[in-house]
Every structure is written in C-alpha cells, then in structure tokens.
Amino acid sequence: MKRAIGLVLIFALIIFNMNTTACAEELSISAQAYVLYCVENDTVILQKNGSDRMKPASTTKIMTTLLALEKCEENDPIVEFEDCMISEGSSMYLKVGDSLHLSDLATGMMMASGNDAANATALTLADSVEDFSILMNKRADEIGMENTHFVTPSGLDDDNHYSTALDMAKLMSVALENERFCEITKNTAMEVEFLTPRKQVTYSNHNRLLSLYEHCIGGKTGYTKSAGRCLVSASRKDGVTLVCVTFNAPSDWNDHISLYDYGFERYSAVKTDDENNRYTCNVVGGAVDEVALYCKKAPTAVLENEDIDKVTRTVYIPKFLYAPIKAGQSVGMVTYEMDGKVITQTPLYASVEVLREQEGNSIKEFFKKLF
C-alpha cells in the first residue's frame, strides 16, 4: 500500500514538472531555472529546475541586506571603511576612512550592488567573512532554504556558494516582511549620506524592472560570467504578491514580465470587506443590552480564479456575552473556507467596555449626586 502511494506521489510530481516545463515553452522563458511564487498562499505557480543548485551571483545580497537591516532594528551602527573591506566587482566606491551608517550600506547593496558594501556589512556583523557566512546560513535554515549554502556576502563565485530558484523565492518573501527592506528595494534611486567625509551620493537601482513593469515593487539583479544573468523580483497587483526568480536568463526582464502576466491572469485575492460591516452581540448582566463589534481586515488569501466562487463566508458570534466585557476583547470570528478548509479568518472585537449592571447603576447614581 505504501509503495502504491509512493508511486502515485512520484507520478504526480512528474506530471507537475511536465506541466510547468510545457508552460515554460509556451511562454518562451529563456532562464535555465526559474520559479514563480505566490507569497500569500506559499505556493509555486510555475517552475523549471526550481530546486537545482545554481550560482545566485549578487542576488545573494538580499540575504546580506536583510541581516544588516535586522541588526539596524537594535541600533544603526556607524561603519568606518577599512582596507580589509575592499572587494572586486560592482561597487559603491567606498574609500578607506569613509564612514556611514550600516543602513546606508544596505542601500548601497540594493541600489549599486556594492560588493564593498557587502564586505563592510559582513565585517561589521561578524569577525570575519567566514563567520558572517555562518550567520547567513543560519538565517537560511530558519527561512527553510533547504538547498542553499552561502560563502560570500556579495555573491562572488565560489564552488561552495549556491542556492536554488525556489530558495531565493522564499528568501525574497521573508525580506518583503521587513519594512525597511521594502522601502529601499522599491526605489529606482536613493541618496546615501556619508558621515566622513560629509557628503551625499545618489545611487541608481540596477533593477530595470521597476521601470519596465508597473506592478514591480522591488528586487535584486546579479551577474557573473559563470552564473549568467540572475534576477529576483517581486510584484503586487490587486492584493496578490508574486515573487519571480530566474537564474542564467539571457532575457531576464522579459522572462519576469511574461511570468507575472501569467500569474496575475490566473490568480486573484479573496475579497474581504469585513471592517466596513456592522456587527453586534447581545449582553447579559451589563449596563447596556448589546455591544458593537468590529474587525480588522482579514489577511489576504489568494486562489486560482476558478476557485474564488467556491469560497464561503461564515460569521461566528455567540448568542450573548456576559458582562463585564473589555474593549478590544476578542468575542467572535469571520471565517472564509473552501472545501471545508479555512483559507483566512479575522477576529471580531468588542468596540467598547461594558460594565456589569450594578457597576453601571452606581456610576449613574454618582452623577445624579454630583449634579
């Protein structure tokens, strides 16, 4: 029986890979490996060689930038550039003695793809590049990047430095949860303030997709001779957030646009408008007979277009509540389900405090005596 189940799973995986490969040919995707990934429902929409280990080039700097910005949540240290931080390749053109905040190094990595900024970040957060790679790989494990091993903070080629399109999609999805990362990566250019010598330098973003595709909200380019053109990007439309990763893609801009158009044509967000609806619940033993309820916007759920009409919405409110009730107390739930599975939900909260009846009466008596 177990063998039969295993054969079915293997067959299903083969069919899935056949379908995605067929789509790649239909869309004329140039990439050797790619993944189109939906952030909201943690689903791979399309892929080709998505789990193959490949060189990620400077898309590595997404991880280095994320670690820098997570450090900046504690404090934003001033970094003085030293000889040991110099690196070959793309650069912010930092000079020995320059000083700037760590967050500005993050900007330099995402805009100018500065290898010098990546090295400076590594040697600020760790005693050596080797020690920093340990931090990178630890964070990768936390994210669930199962086929990734980082060696360099910049992404310069190393036989032991590799990742996959799927793993980089996971990394970008996590990076998008960081507000400062989102603020940086969405800009076509940003200004960096140097503390020593005092000056301001504007760096342009290498990610041309920000200008080529109206829904693009960020990303990171990469290139080495052996890795080819690499690109990790994200786009958002009508509540749907997609991440696209291409490795060794001669026509990466067009690849991403084609894949995004494919995804946005076939996937939609479940529409929720619960924060504008009025809900009430009866109250027993309270100074008032009912309390108004409210809810925040439900987390976005994304489904294939053909499944949107299958979604059912259910409001769970108790027949009554016993006083006292605290303002903001969770007292109910609005749930969206499909085929018996909850796809998203949001709590209902009491809008005001409700005192017990005697407490309410004592307050009334207090004001009568007062006046």
C-alpha positions in Angstrom: 0.0 0.0 0.0 2.8 2.4 1.0 4.6 1.6 -2.3 1.4 2.3 -4.2 1.0 5.7 -2.5 4.7 6.5 -3.2 4.3 5.7 -6.9 1.2 8.0 -7.1 3.2 10.8 -5.5 6.1 10.3 -7.9 3.7 10.2 -10.8 2.0 13.5 -9.6 5.4 15.2 -9.3 6.4 14.1 -12.8 3.1 15.4 -14.2 3.6 18.7 -12.3 7.1 19.1 -13.8 5.8 18.3 -17.2 3.1 20.9 -16.9 5.5 23.6 -15.8 8.0 22.8 -18.5 5.2 23.0 -21.1 4.3 26.4 -19.7 7.9 27.5 -20.0 8.0 26.6 -23.7 4.6 28.2 -24.2 5.9 31.5 -22.6 9.3 31.3 -24.2 11.2 31.6 -21.0 14.9 32.0 -21.5 16.0 31.1 -18.0 17.8 27.8 -17.2 15.9 27.8 -13.9 13.0 29.8 -12.7 10.2 29.9 -10.1 7.0 32.0 -10.0 5.9 32.0 -6.4 2.8 33.3 -4.6 3.6 35.0 -1.3 0.2 34.9 0.3 -0.5 31.2 -0.1 3.1 30.0 -0.1 2.6 28.3 -3.5 4.8 27.7 -6.5 2.7 28.6 -9.5 5.3 27.8 -12.2 8.8 26.4 -12.0 11.5 24.9 -14.1 14.5 23.4 -12.5 13.4 25.3 -9.4 15.4 23.0 -7.0 18.6 22.8 -9.0 21.6 24.2 -7.2 23.0 27.2 -9.1 25.2 30.2 -8.6 23.0 33.1 -7.3 25.6 35.9 -8.0 24.6 39.3 -6.5 21.1 38.2 -5.6 23.0 36.9 -2.6 22.9 40.5 -1.3 19.2 40.1 -0.4 20.4 38.0 2.5 23.3 40.3 3.4 20.9 43.3 3.3 18.3 41.5 5.4 20.8 40.7 8.1 22.0 44.3 8.1 18.5 45.7 8.4 17.6 43.2 11.1 20.7 44.4 13.0 19.5 48.0 12.5 16.3 47.3 14.4 18.5 47.2 17.5 20.8 50.1 16.5 22.2 51.5 13.3 26.0 51.4 13.9 28.4 53.7 12.1 30.8 51.8 9.9 34.3 53.0 9.0 35.6 51.5 5.8 38.9 49.7 6.1 41.4 48.1 3.8 40.1 44.6 4.6 36.6 45.5 3.3 37.8 46.3 -0.3 36.4 43.9 -2.9 36.4 43.4 -6.7 33.4 43.9 -8.9 30.4 46.2 -8.6 31.0 48.9 -6.0 29.7 51.9 -4.0 33.3 53.2 -4.5 33.9 53.4 -0.8 37.4 54.6 0.3 39.4 53.8 3.3 38.3 56.2 6.1 34.8 56.7 4.7 32.2 56.3 7.4 28.4 55.9 7.1 25.6 54.1 8.9 25.0 50.3 8.4 21.6 51.1 6.9 23.3 53.1 4.2 25.4 50.1 3.3 22.2 48.2 2.8 21.0 50.9 0.4 24.3 50.7 -1.4 24.0 46.9 -1.8 20.4 47.1 -3.2 21.0 50.1 -5.4 24.6 49.8 -6.7 25.1 46.2 -5.9 28.2 47.2 -3.9 30.5 44.3 -3.2 32.5 46.7 -1.0 29.3 47.4 1.0 28.6 43.7 1.4 32.1 43.1 2.7 31.8 46.0 5.1 28.5 44.7 6.3 30.0 41.2 6.9 32.9 42.6 8.9 30.6 44.8 10.9 28.3 42.0 11.9 31.0 39.3 12.4 34.7 39.0 13.0 35.4 37.6 9.5 33.7 36.8 6.2 33.7 33.2 7.2 32.0 33.9 10.5 29.4 36.0 8.6 28.7 33.2 6.2 27.7 31.2 9.3 25.1 33.8 10.2 23.9 33.8 6.6 23.4 30.0 6.6 21.8 30.0 10.0 19.2 32.5 8.7 18.7 30.5 5.5 17.9 27.4 7.7 15.3 29.5 9.6 13.7 30.5 6.4 13.6 27.0 5.1 16.1 27.4 2.3 16.9 23.7 2.1 19.4 23.7 -0.9 21.4 26.8 -0.2 24.9 27.3 1.1 26.4 30.8 1.3 30.1 31.5 1.4 30.5 35.1 0.3 28.4 38.1 1.4 28.4 39.6 -2.1 27.7 36.5 -4.2 31.1 36.4 -6.0 31.6 32.9 -7.4 32.7 30.1 -5.2 32.2 26.4 -5.8 30.5 26.0 -2.4 28.3 29.1 -2.8 25.0 28.1 -4.3 21.2 28.4 -4.0 18.1 27.5 -5.9 15.3 29.5 -7.6 12.9 28.1 -5.0 15.1 29.0 -2.1 15.7 32.5 -3.3 11.9 33.0 -3.7 11.5 32.0 -0.1 14.2 34.5 0.9 12.6 37.3 -1.0 9.2 36.6 0.5 10.7 36.9 4.0 12.6 40.0 3.1 9.4 41.6 2.0 8.2 41.4 5.6 10.9 43.8 6.6 9.5 47.4 6.2 13.0 49.0 5.7 13.9 46.4 3.0 10.6 47.2 1.1 11.3 50.9 1.4 14.8 50.5 -0.2 14.1 47.9 -2.9 11.1 49.8 -4.4 13.2 52.9 -5.3 14.8 53.5 -8.7 17.4 55.6 -7.0 18.4 56.6 -3.4 20.6 59.1 -1.7 23.2 57.9 0.8 24.6 60.3 3.4 28.3 59.9 4.2 29.4 61.0 7.7 33.1 61.2 6.8 33.8 63.0 4.6 30.5 64.8 4.9 28.7 64.3 1.5 25.6 62.9 -0.1 25.8 60.4 -3.0 22.9 59.2 -5.2 22.9 55.6 -6.4 20.7 54.2 -9.1 19.0 50.9 -8.8 20.2 48.2 -11.3 16.8 46.7 -11.3 15.3 48.0 -14.5 12.1 46.0 -14.0 10.9 48.8 -11.6 10.6 51.0 -14.7 9.6 48.3 -17.2 6.8 46.7 -15.2 4.2 48.9 -13.4 3.4 46.3 -10.7 7.1 45.6 -9.7 7.8 46.5 -6.1 11.4 45.6 -5.9 14.1 43.0 -6.5 17.8 42.4 -6.9 19.9 41.7 -10.0 23.0 39.5 -10.3 25.6 38.6 -12.8 28.9 36.8 -13.1 30.3 35.1 -16.2 29.7 31.6 -14.8 26.3 32.4 -13.2 24.9 34.3 -16.1 22.1 36.9 -15.6 20.2 36.4 -12.4 17.2 38.3 -11.2 14.9 38.1 -8.1 11.9 40.4 -8.1 8.5 40.9 -6.6 5.3 42.4 -8.0 2.0 43.2 -6.4 -1.4 43.7 -8.1 -4.9 43.8 -6.6 -3.8 42.2 -3.3 -1.8 39.4 -5.0 2.0 39.4 -4.3 4.2 37.3 -6.6 7.9 36.7 -6.5 9.8 35.7 -9.6 13.3 34.2 -9.7 15.3 33.5 -12.8 18.9 32.0 -13.0 21.1 32.1 -16.1 18.4 34.0 -18.1 19.7 35.9 -21.2 16.3 37.7 -21.4 15.5 38.1 -17.7 13.4 41.3 -17.9 11.1 39.7 -20.5 11.0 36.4 -18.6 9.8 38.2 -15.4 7.1 40.2 -17.3 5.8 37.1 -19.0 5.7 35.1 -15.8 4.0 37.9 -13.9 1.4 38.4 -16.6 0.7 34.6 -16.5 0.3 34.6 -12.7 -1.8 37.7 -12.4 -4.2 36.5 -15.1 -4.8 33.2 -13.2 -4.8 34.1 -9.5 -6.9 36.6 -7.5 -7.3 37.7 -3.9 -10.4 36.7 -2.0 -12.3 39.9 -1.5 -13.0 40.7 2.2 -14.8 43.8 3.4 -15.4 42.9 7.0 -14.0 46.1 8.5 -16.9 48.0 6.9 -19.6 45.7 8.2 -21.6 46.4 11.4 -21.9 43.6 13.9 -23.5 43.5 17.4 -23.8 40.9 20.2 -26.4 40.8 23.0 -25.1 41.3 26.5 -26.4 39.7 29.7 -25.9 41.4 33.1 -24.4 44.6 31.6 -25.1 48.3 31.8 -26.2 48.1 28.2 -28.1 45.3 26.3 -25.7 45.0 23.4 -22.2 45.8 22.3 -21.0 46.8 18.8 -18.2 44.6 17.3 -15.6 45.4 14.7 -12.9 43.5 12.9 -9.7 44.4 11.1 -9.1 43.5 7.5 -8.7 39.8 7.0 -5.3 38.5 5.9 -5.1 38.3 2.1 -5.9 34.9 0.7 -5.0 34.1 -2.9 -6.7 31.4 -5.0 -6.9 30.4 -8.7 -9.7 32.3 -10.4 -11.8 29.2 -10.8 -11.8 28.6 -7.1 -12.9 32.1 -6.0 -16.6 31.3 -6.3 -16.2 28.2 -4.1 -15.3 30.3 -1.0 -17.9 30.5 1.7 -18.0 33.2 4.4 -19.3 32.5 7.9 -19.7 34.9 10.8 -19.4 33.3 14.3 -20.9 35.5 17.0 -22.2 34.0 20.3 -25.9 34.4 21.1 -24.9 36.5 24.1 -22.0 37.7 26.2 -21.8 38.1 30.0 -20.6 41.4 31.3 -18.1 42.7 32.1 -16.6 42.9 28.6 -13.3 44.7 27.9 -12.8 47.0 24.9 -10.9 45.1 22.3 -11.8 41.7 23.7 -12.0 39.0 21.0 -15.5 37.7 21.0 -16.2 36.2 17.6 -14.7 35.3 14.2 -15.3 35.9 10.5 -14.1 32.8 8.6 -13.5 32.1 4.9 -13.5 28.5 3.8 -13.2 26.4 0.7 -13.9 22.7 0.6 -14.1 22.6 4.4 -10.6 24.2 4.8 -10.1 27.6 6.4 -8.2 29.9 4.0 -8.3 33.1 6.0 -10.1 34.5 9.1 -10.2 37.6 11.2 -11.4 38.0 14.8 -14.3 40.2 15.9 -13.6 42.5 18.8 -15.8 44.4 21.3 -15.7 48.1 20.4 -16.2 49.4 23.9 -16.0 48.3 27.5 -19.3 47.0 29.0 -19.5 47.1 32.9 -21.7 44.9 35.0 -25.2 46.3 35.6 -24.7 47.2 39.2 -21.4 49.0 38.3 -23.3 50.9 35.6 -26.0 51.9 38.0 -23.5 53.0 40.6 -22.0 55.3 38.0 -25.4 56.8 37.2 -26.1 57.4 40.9 -22.7 59.1 41.2 -23.5 61.6 38.5 -27.0 62.2 40.0 -25.5 63.1 43.3 -22.8 65.1 41.7 -25.3 67.3 39.9 
